[in-house]
Amino acid sequence: MDFKIGDDFDENGNSNEHKMSKKTAIIIVAVVAIVFGLLVFFISNAIFGKRDDDTPAVDTQVKLTDENVQILYKYVAYKNNGYDNDLFVRENSVTSSTFTDQDKLYYALQFVEPEELLYSGEKNDKKQKIYIISVSRIRDHLQRFFGEDISFSPVDEITYKFSFTINDLGVATLTYSEEEQAYKVVFNKEKELTEEEQEKALVKKVYTELSSATKKPDGTLILNEKVIYTDLGKENNTFRIDIYKDYKHSTKIETKQNITKEDLTANPFSITDYLDKAATISYTFKVNQLNNSYYFDNSTITY
């Protein structure tokens, strides 16, 4: 065997260059085998395996007694107190953009606590104490209900029935003061109902009942509420109740006739017998990831 100048060889006469080519081939084969093995593993795992995060996400039913369900439903449920905002029971689809500034103020006031109404030290010409609540505090409550991205321009005046009383008074008139950037609040005695108004109050215009609550995989909470609408008429000292599926009274469910005042007093009208025929309002609340709280996103009515 002839060798050129510069050729390396070992003691047995084997070329070092030849040995290196054999080592390179072995390394290449090993790398190919590893790559092929990994490829087979991933393909097999994709076909036959199932990772935890591949598990289909499912909705879960939430008990109606759940604390979040109870709190959120209180904020949207129609109260039939004579001072209600009827947006949710009136409109087929509602988002934050549906709300007027007056609507927004109404829902913000639900969060107000008695200690937030500060006595100004002043009284009006009727000797009624004037309380103050700042617009910035109202905006804080708006964000609590609607989330961070909500706008609000103060409205001049609104009458609202609080869930609490001050000096045994619960109905308040709020008047905006641009100078103070606040609402001046005066509490009034609730007006007494006439006999005719008392009779009309025997049957509410709107009846609702929370029917189910569902939580989505992303935490979104959906409350479903059954709703019917009524119209009370009087004929020869007896009452007639027309029951409807919609706010405009275009789809009648039933008419109940020849009902006495005593009947309505002893057995108050309810939605219970009409749940299967009632419309459904679905309220969607999403999770604010910054503070892990719920805010209103939208509502829809299905018939």
C-alpha positions in Angstrom: 0.0 0.0 0.0 1.4 3.4 -1.0 1.1 6.5 1.3 1.4 10.0 0.3 3.4 12.5 2.3 1.4 13.7 5.1 -0.8 10.6 5.5 -1.3 9.5 9.1 -1.4 5.8 10.0 -1.4 4.0 13.3 0.8 1.2 14.5 -1.2 -1.4 12.6 -1.0 0.5 9.4 -4.6 1.7 9.3 -5.2 5.1 8.0 -6.5 7.6 10.6 -8.6 9.3 7.9 -10.3 6.0 7.2 -11.0 5.6 10.9 -12.5 9.1 11.1 -14.9 8.4 8.2 -16.1 5.3 9.9 -16.8 7.3 13.2 -18.6 10.0 11.2 -20.8 7.4 9.6 -21.7 5.8 13.0 -22.6 9.2 14.4 -24.8 10.0 11.5 -26.6 6.7 11.8 -27.1 7.3 15.5 -28.5 10.8 15.0 -30.9 9.6 12.3 -32.0 6.8 14.6 -32.7 9.3 17.4 -34.6 11.7 15.1 -36.6 8.8 13.7 -37.4 7.6 17.1 -38.6 11.0 18.3 -40.7 11.4 15.2 -42.4 8.1 15.7 -43.0 9.0 19.4 -44.7 12.3 18.6 -46.8 10.9 15.7 -47.9 8.0 17.8 -48.7 10.3 20.8 -50.7 12.6 18.5 -52.7 9.7 17.1 -53.2 7.4 20.1 -52.3 9.6 23.1 -54.4 12.3 24.7 -52.9 15.2 26.8 -54.8 16.8 29.6 -55.2 20.0 27.8 -56.8 18.2 24.9 -59.7 17.2 27.1 -62.9 18.8 25.7 -64.0 21.8 27.8 -67.5 21.5 29.1 -70.0 23.8 30.8 -70.9 23.1 34.4 -74.2 23.7 36.1 -74.1 26.0 39.2 -76.5 25.8 42.1 -79.0 28.6 42.3 -78.0 29.0 45.9 -74.4 29.8 45.0 -73.2 33.1 46.5 -72.1 34.6 43.2 -75.3 33.6 41.5 -77.4 35.2 44.2 -75.4 38.4 44.2 -75.4 38.9 40.4 -79.0 38.0 40.0 -80.0 40.6 42.6 -78.4 43.3 40.4 -80.3 42.4 37.2 -83.7 41.0 38.5 -86.7 43.2 38.0 -87.9 44.4 41.4 -91.4 45.7 40.6 -91.0 48.5 43.1 -92.4 51.3 41.0 -89.0 52.8 40.3 -87.5 50.0 38.2 -85.5 50.4 35.1 -87.1 47.9 32.7 -84.3 47.7 30.1 -83.6 43.9 30.6 -87.2 42.8 30.5 -88.0 45.2 27.6 -85.1 44.8 25.1 -84.4 41.5 23.3 -80.7 42.2 23.3 -78.7 44.4 25.7 -75.0 45.3 26.0 -73.3 48.2 27.8 -73.8 50.3 24.7 -77.6 49.9 25.0 -77.6 51.8 28.3 -78.3 55.5 28.3 -76.5 57.5 31.0 -79.6 57.5 33.0 -79.8 53.7 32.8 -76.2 53.5 33.8 -76.8 55.7 36.9 -79.7 53.5 37.9 -77.5 50.4 37.9 -74.6 52.1 39.6 -76.8 53.2 42.5 -77.5 49.6 43.4 -74.0 49.4 44.8 -74.2 52.5 47.0 -74.0 51.9 50.8 -75.6 54.3 53.3 -72.2 55.5 54.6 -71.3 56.7 51.1 -74.0 59.3 51.3 -72.3 62.1 53.2 -74.4 64.8 54.9 -73.4 68.1 53.5 -74.5 70.1 56.6 -77.1 71.8 54.5 -80.9 71.6 54.1 -83.2 72.6 51.3 -86.1 75.0 51.5 -88.3 72.1 52.8 -85.9 71.5 55.7 -84.8 68.3 54.1 -81.2 67.2 54.7 -79.0 67.3 51.6 -76.5 64.4 51.2 -73.6 64.2 48.7 -72.1 61.4 46.6 -69.3 62.2 44.2 -69.5 61.4 40.5 -66.1 59.6 40.8 -67.7 57.2 43.3 -70.6 56.7 40.9 -68.0 55.8 38.1 -66.4 53.3 40.5 -69.7 51.6 40.9 -70.3 51.7 37.2 -67.0 49.8 36.6 -68.0 47.3 39.2 -71.2 46.5 37.2 -70.0 47.0 33.6 -66.2 46.5 33.8 -63.4 48.9 33.2 -64.3 50.2 29.7 -67.5 52.1 30.5 -68.2 55.8 29.9 -70.6 58.0 31.8 -71.8 61.6 31.5 -73.8 62.8 34.5 -77.6 63.3 34.0 -79.4 66.2 35.6 -81.8 64.3 37.9 -83.1 60.9 38.8 -85.5 59.4 41.3 -84.3 56.2 42.8 -85.5 53.8 45.5 -82.6 52.5 47.6 -82.6 49.1 49.3 -81.9 50.9 52.6 -83.5 53.9 54.3 -82.1 57.1 55.9 -84.3 58.6 58.6 -86.9 56.0 57.6 -87.0 57.3 54.0 -85.8 55.2 51.1 -86.9 57.1 47.9 -84.4 59.7 46.9 -84.1 62.5 44.3 -80.5 62.9 43.0 -79.6 66.2 41.4 -76.3 66.8 39.7 -74.1 69.7 40.7 -71.5 70.5 38.1 -69.7 72.8 40.4 -69.2 70.1 43.0 -68.9 67.2 40.5 -71.3 65.4 42.7 -75.0 64.5 43.2 -77.0 66.2 45.9 -79.4 63.6 47.4 -82.6 64.3 49.2 -84.8 61.6 50.7 -88.5 61.8 50.4 -91.5 60.0 51.9 -92.8 57.5 49.4 -96.2 58.6 48.1 -99.3 56.7 49.2 -101.1 54.7 46.6 -104.6 55.5 45.6 -107.3 52.8 45.9 -107.0 52.2 42.1 -103.2 52.0 42.3 -103.5 49.5 45.2 -105.7 47.3 43.1 -103.3 47.4 40.2 -100.5 46.5 42.5 -102.3 43.2 43.3 -100.8 41.9 40.0 -97.3 42.9 38.9 -96.6 43.9 35.4 -93.6 41.6 35.2 -93.0 38.2 36.8 -89.6 36.6 36.8 -87.9 33.5 38.3 -84.3 32.4 38.2 -84.3 29.0 36.5 -80.6 28.0 36.0 -77.0 29.0 36.1 -74.1 27.8 33.9 -70.4 28.4 34.2 -68.3 28.3 31.0 -64.7 26.9 30.9 -63.3 30.4 30.8 -65.3 31.3 34.0 -68.1 33.2 32.2 -71.3 32.8 34.2 -74.7 32.7 32.5 -77.9 33.2 34.5 -81.2 32.1 32.9 -84.4 33.7 34.1 -88.0 32.9 33.1 -90.2 36.0 32.5 -93.9 36.7 31.7 -95.8 39.9 31.4 -99.3 40.8 32.5 -102.1 43.3 32.0 -104.7 43.6 34.7 -108.3 44.7 33.8 -111.4 45.2 35.9 -114.9 44.2 34.9 -118.0 44.4 37.2 -115.9 44.3 40.4 -113.9 41.3 39.2 -110.5 41.2 37.6 -109.1 39.8 34.3 -105.5 38.9 33.9 -104.0 38.7 30.4 -100.7 36.9 30.5 -98.2 37.5 27.7 -94.8 36.0 26.6 -93.4 39.4 25.5 -93.1 43.0 26.7 -95.2 44.3 23.8 -98.1 42.0 24.7 -98.2 40.6 21.2 -98.1 36.9 22.2 -100.8 35.9 24.6 -100.3 32.8 26.8 -103.6 32.9 28.7 -106.4 34.9 30.1 -107.8 34.4 33.6 -111.2 35.9 34.3 -113.7 36.5 37.1 -111.1 36.8 39.8 -112.0 38.7 42.9 -109.8 40.9 45.0 -110.1 38.3 47.8 -108.9 35.6 45.4 -105.8 37.7 44.6 -105.1 38.5 48.2 -105.5 34.9 49.4 -103.7 33.3 46.4 -101.3 35.9 44.8 -100.7 35.5 41.1 -97.3 33.9 40.3 -95.2 32.7 37.4 -95.1 29.1 38.6 -97.9 27.8 36.4 -96.3 29.4 33.2 -92.7 28.4 33.4 -92.9 26.1 30.4 -94.5 28.9 28.3 -92.5 31.8 29.6 -89.7 33.6 27.7 -86.1 33.3 28.9 -83.7 36.1 29.7 -80.1 35.0 29.7 -77.6 37.3 31.5 -73.9 36.9 30.7 -71.3 37.9 33.2 -67.6 37.7 32.4 -64.6 37.6 34.6 -62.4 40.7 35.1 -58.9 39.1 35.2 -57.4 42.0 37.0 -59.5 41.5 40.2 -61.2 38.2 39.6 -64.7 39.7 39.8 -67.7 39.4 37.5 -69.1 42.2 35.3 -72.1 42.4 33.1 -71.5 41.7 29.4 -74.9 41.2 27.8 -78.4 39.9 28.0 -80.8 38.3 25.5 -84.4 37.3 25.5 -85.5 34.1 23.7 -89.1 33.2 23.2 
